[in-house]
């Protein structure tokens, strides 16, 4: 994901009260879904987190490359 996108803000830490922008990141898939479910699933703090695609239950690891800025 090179440009990022807006997602619901679970922690209300960044952006508006309802969403935050996910900047450039790397998505890593793996077969161990049990391990991925134990990881952080809140990406609003800029740390790596587990997520899934809309309509799918399989998780993947999202690793931010850099923080998003509006410049």
Secondary structure, 3 states (H helix, E strand, C coil): CCCCEEEECCCCCCCCCCEEEECCEEEECCCCHHHHHCCCCCHHHCCCEEEECCCCCCEEEEEECCCCCCC
